[in-house]
Amino acid sequence: MLEIKRKEGESVNAFLFRFSKRMKQSGILLEKKNRRYKKRTVSKAKRKASAIYRDKKKKEYAEMRKKGLL
């Protein structure tokens, strides 16, 4: 937990600058962004099905190339 107190006689702009600087240094914002956009892991069955589909399509394209259709 990051806790920053305003110093006596410190302007609001100076305080905000100091606060934002400490936030960047702590890495809290970077961690938050990483958690927000983290991709979910795909199940093993879906990965396997996808690999089989890709392999099937590669073979189909290879056959079409041999026949001169592509």
Secondary structure, DSSP 8 states (H G I E B T S, - for coil): -------TT--HHHHHHHHHHHHHHHTHHHHHHHHHT------HHHHHHHHHHHHHHHHHHHHHHHHT--
